[in-house]
Amino acid sequence: MILLAFVVFPAGAEFRTFTSDFGDSVDAKLVELKESGSIVTIELRSGRQIDARVTAFSQNDQKFIRKWWAAIQAEKQLLKEDSRITVSAKMNRKSQSNHYDNWYSIDDETKSYFPEVVIENAELDAFKGNTVRVVVVADDRHNEGQKLIVSATTVKADFPDRGKVVLETDPFRLRLYEYDSSSSNYNYEYGYEYSGYIVVIQNSAGKITHTRASKTKYLSNMEVVLSCEAGEMYDESLNRKLNVSPSSYFVR
């Protein structure tokens, strides 16, 4: 057994009675399982920290030790609200994956968009099993105060330690027609114009940890953000779904 000079204590460790194969018992707190999985660091009630072989403990204690360490590792991979994650989004006019060549030449009034979300992880830990929700909103140019959901995508993503993930989500197309008339005040604007985006990140336990939106009001009703679908119409702040359908200027 070796006395450790410095140990980082994982959260949640508690004292319990451990038994050796020879029947000897000791009250100790688990501290760390070495990388090889063969050595465990424990702390005695006296405060002394020692290393011991896992195989020196009873079979039940060995199972307990490995289960405890697996839980510690899983906790490290769970994204938290204070994890240093940076989220940015842009509406590309060209697909990065080149799968949408037929989207570029429809007509002069139609624009194609390919949303891209970049998530950068500044932590030393990798976070696995996250869910990223990306919603894109457009203004109804003929009916002021109405918003159209033009894209709503949910994807799974792992965030590597000190790395970044680039997600290209569901593309969309919008048409906007304007007629300028000096002799009338009638609204001659039809179609839809890009208005903004929402990104919501949930960790592997389903908890929302990070959000980003082009307008803060888009985050006022998270239930809508997580459940809305492309083609649905909402009020100005995305709080209430409207019982109307988008016009033909919404190009699928």
N, C-alpha and C positions, 0 to 999 in steps of 0.2 A: 504494500500500500504506500501511496505517495501523497504527502501533504501538498495541496495546491496553494500557490501564493496569491492567485487572483481568480475569481470566479464571477461570471455574470449569472444572476439568478433568474430563470424564467418565471413569469408571473403564474400564480395559482399553485405553486408547489407547497405541500403541507407535510407535516411530520406524520409518519406511520411506522408500524412495526414490520421490519424485514427479517426473514428467517433464512439461515444458510442451509445447505444440504446436510450439515452435521447437527442441525437442530438449534444452533445458537441464534439468538435474536438481538436486534438492535433497533432503537428508535432513530429514524433519520429522515431527512428531507432530500428528495431527488433534485439534482442541480443540472446535470448535463450528461448526455450520452455521447461518447466520443464518435468521431466520424466513421470509424470502422464498425461501430456498433457492438464492440466487445468489452469496452470499458465504460463504467458509469461513475460519475462523480456524485457523492452524497455529502450531506452536512449533518453532523451529529448535533445533539441538543447542546453540547458544550460550545458549539460554534466552529469546531474543527471540521475542515473539509478534506475528504480523502477520495482516492480513486480505488475502485475494486472491479474485479472481473464480473461480468454479468452472470456467467455460469456458476459463480460461487453462491448465488442465491437459489432459493427453491424455484421449482417450475412455475408456480403461481406468481411469485415475485418477478420472475423473468418476463412473463407475459404482461404484468402490470407495468414494468419499466418500459418495455417496447411500445405499449399502447400509450403511455404517458408521453413518450418522446414523439410519437407520430402526431399526437394532438398539439404538441408544442410547434412542430414543423408546419402543421396545417394552419395554426394561428398566425405564423409568420407570413404565410402566403395569402392571408385574408386582407383585402384592401380596406383601409380605414379612412375616416373623414379627414384625418390630419396627414395622410400619406401625401407626399409631394408629387402630385400629378398635375400636369399642365395639359389643357385641352384647347385646340384651335380648330377652326373649320373654314373651308372656302368652297365656293361654287365654281368648279372648273368648267370651262367651255369646251373642253376636250377630255375624252375618257383616257385615263392612264392605262387601262387594260386593253384598249383598242377592240372592244367587243361590240361597239355600237356605231359602226361606220355608216349605216343607213340613217342615222339620226341627224346628220349634219346638213342635208340638202333637202329640206321640206318646202319651205317658202321663206320669203324675206321677213315675214312677220312672226315667224316661229323661232324661238331660241331653245337650245338644248343645254342642260345643266347636269353636271356630274359631281355631286357632293363628295367632299373628301374631308375626313376628320383625322387629325393627327393627335395622338395621345403620347406624351412623354413622361416617363417614370424616372424621377431623380433619386429614388431610394435604392439601397443596396439589396433589397429583397425583391424577388419576382412575385407578382400577384396573378393567380390563375383563376379561370372560370368566371371572369367578369362578364356582365351583360351591358352592351352599349346601345342605347336607343337614340336614333337621330331622326328628328322631325323637321321638315322644311315647310315654310308658310309663304303664301302669296296674297297680295292685295287684289280684291275684286275692283277693277277700275270703274265699273259702271254702277256698282252698288256700294257706296261708301260705308265703311264699318264692317264689311263682311270679309272674312279670311278663308282662304282655301288651303287645305292640307294637300300639298302636291307630292310629298314623299314622306313615308314613315317606315323606317327600317330598324329592325332589332337584330343585333349580331352578337355572338360570343367572341371574347378576345382575352388572351393572356397578355400581361404587361411585363416584359422582361426587365430585369434589374438594370438600371442606368441605360435604358434603351427606349425606343419609341415604336409605336404601332401606327400604321397608316391604313385607314379603312375607307374604301370607296363604296358608298351606300347607293341605294336605289336612285337611278337617274330620273329626270323629269323634263318635260317640254312645256313651254308657255307661249301663248300668242297674245299680242297686244296690238289693237287697232285704234288709231287716233285720226280724227278728222277735224281740222281747224276751220272754223267758220267765223268770219268777222261780222256777219249779219244776224247771228243767233247766239244765245247763251246756253243752248241745249248741250247736254253732256254727250259728246260724240266719242267718248272713250269706251272701248269694250275689251274684254279679255282680262288677263292676269299678269301681275308684275311681281317679281321676287321681293319678298318682304323681310325674311329673316329665318333663323334656324334655332333649334334647341338640341342640346346634347345632354343626356342623362346617363350616368354610370352607376350600376349596381354591382356590389361585390358578389362572391359566390354564395353568400348567405341570403342574398336578395335585398340587402339594405342599400338605399341610395347614399352614395358617398360623395359624388362630385356632380355638379351641374354647370352648364354654360349655355348662355342664350344671347342672341343679338339684342334682345330687349328683355328686361327683367320681368315685365308683365306676362311674358309667355310662360313663366315658371309659377304663376299663381295657382294653377290647378294641375297638380302633378298626375292626377287620375286621367285627365284628358290626354296629356302628353304620352302616357304609357299605353293608352288604349286606342287613340285615334287612328284612322286609316286614310290613305290617299283618296281624294275625291270627296271628302266630307267638308262641309262648310260650318264655320264657327263665327262667333261674335269677335269684336275687336281684340279682346284680351284672352281669347281661347278658353273662356269659362263655360260657354253654353253652345251646344250643338244646334245648328239651325235646320229647320225642316225644309231645306231647299237643295236643289242639285246644281252642280256647276254647269256653266254654259258650254257650248261646243268649242269655245276658245281654250278650254283645258284639253290639251292634246296628250293622249295616252301613248 
